[in-house]
């Protein structure tokens, strides 16, 4: 699966170019976003909630997530009116990392407001990762897809872009196959995340 992403294929875009290109998501002919997230820890500089989490202020991090409820609700309502759907598959290793615990609390809000999120145990895809972990993938309908690139500090650095319709169709079908295997987010969150105490941030 996802063979087209191997060996550095695709056109490399630096972060500003990737973000500009990603703007096509708001065009009317793109019906969905499909995303696979595989890494277990990242740095989200620019997120006030992540900054609080990284500083050890767990209560503040959760409060800042909740503070985004109204603008996020308006955003998802606008997307729903335009027929745009968000589908995310989050691959999880155990025990969950502090970053993942923070991210799952962010996803809880997004899930409540309309994002379709499922969670898949990394052990379920071990046979697909014999040559390395799955890439971080974003597909915007049938128009374009990206393999997200991170730098040595685990910050977003850009993406490799793919425009071939056949490759995109194959990848979306592979995404759907894994997505169906995933657990509904709310069930996973209540069982695995909600009982956890504040994470120990190093």
N, C-alpha and C positions, 0 to 999 in steps of 0.2 A: 504493500500500500504506500501511497505518496511517493512513488519512485521518482517522479519528475523533480522533486525537491533535493535529490541527492547530488553530491559532487558540485555544489555551488552554482547550480544552474539558475537561470533567470537573470534579468537586468537589475543590477545593484543600484539602489536609490539611497542617497544620504537622507538623514532624518527630515530636514526641511522639505526636500523633494517628495519624500514618502507622504508626509502629512498633507502636502498640497495635492498630490495625486489622489490621496484617500478622499478628498473632498467630493469626488465623483459619486460617493455614496448618497449624496443628497440630490442626485439627479432622479427624475421621476421614473426612469425605466429600470431602476435597480430595486428588486422586490425584497431582498433579504441580505443579511450579513450572517455568515457562518464562521465561527472562530473556535480553534483548538488552542488551549493553553497548556503547556507541558512543564515549564520550569517551576521549581518549588520556592524560589526566592528571587526577588527583583528589587530595584530601588526606584521609587516613584517620586523623584524630586519634582516639585511643583504641586503635589497633592498635600494640602494642609493636614489632612487626616493621617497620611503616611508619615509626614514630618513629626506629628505628635506621637505616633506609634514608635518611630525610630528613636525618639527622645525618651521613651519609657512612660509616656503619658497615655495609658490605655483608656482611661475614662474620657480624656479629651479626644482621643482618636475616634471613639464610638460616637461621641457627641457631634463631632465634625462630619461624620458620615451621615448622621440623621439630619444635620442642617441642610443637606443637599436634597432633601425629600421634595420640596415644592418645585425647584427648577428641573429636577430629574423627571418628576411626574409630568410637568408640562412638555418636556422633551419627548417622552415616550407617547404621550397623547397625540402630539403632532405627528410623530412617526406612524402611529396607528391610523390616523386619518389619511395619511398618504399611502397606506398599504405596505409599510416597511416592517419587516420582522427581524428580530435579533435572536440568534440561536448560538449558545456558547456551550462547549464541552470542556470541562476542567478536569485534567488528569491529576490525581492526588496520590502521593506517597504517604506512608505511615511510619512513625508518628508525624502528624502534620507540623510543618515548620511554623515559627512565629509569623513570618510573612503571610503564609497561607491562611492562618487563623485571622489575621487582619483582613485579608482580601475576601474571605468568605463572609465576613460581616458587611463588607461593602456590597458583595453580591446579594446578600439577603435583601437589602433595600431595592436593588435593581430587579430582583426576581419578583418582589411584591408589586413593582410598578409596571411590569410587562415583559421583561427580558426572559426568554426561555432558556433556562440553564439546567444542565445535567452534569453529574459528577461520575467519573469512572476511575476505579482503583487501578493504579499503574500496573499491578500484577496481572490485570486482565489483558494487557497489551504487550506482555513480555516477549511473545513470539514475533511481534512487529518491530522490536527494538534490538534485535541481535546485532545490528550494524550501527547502533547509536539511537539516541532518543528521537521521538517524533519531533518534527519542526513545529514552531509556533506559526500557525496558519490562519490567514484571514481571507475569506472569499466574499466578494461583493457581487452577489447574484451570479450571472454568467458572464460578467463583463471583465473582471480582473481578479487576481488573487495574489497574495503576498506571503512570503516567508519572512517573519520579523527577525531582525538582527539586533543582538545586544552586544555591548562592548565589554571589556574586561571588568568593569565596575558594575555590571548587570543593569545598566541603563539602556533604554531604547536608543539605537544608533541608526536605524533605517530599516530597509527591507529589500528583498529580492522580489521583483515583479514578474508575473506571468500573465500573458494575454492570449495564449492559444486556447480557442474554445473547447477543443477536445480534452486538453489537459484540465481545464477548469471543470468541465462536466464530470470527468472521472474523479477528480478530487472531491467535488461536492457529493457524489454518490458514496465515496469512501467515508466522508464525514458523516453522512446520514447513517451508514452502517454502524459506526462507532457510537453515534449519538443515541441510537435505539438501545444500545447496551447499557447506557448510563442510567444512574439513579436520579430520580427527581430531586432537585436541589433542596426543597423544604424538608424532605425526609432525611437526607444526608445531614443537613445543618442541625436539625433537632437532635439527632443521634450522636454525631461526632464533634460538633463545634459548640453548640449551646452549653454543654456541661463543663467546658474548659474554663479554667481561671485565666487571669491576665497572663499573656505570654512573657517569657523571659527574653528580653531583647539584649543581644550582645553589642 
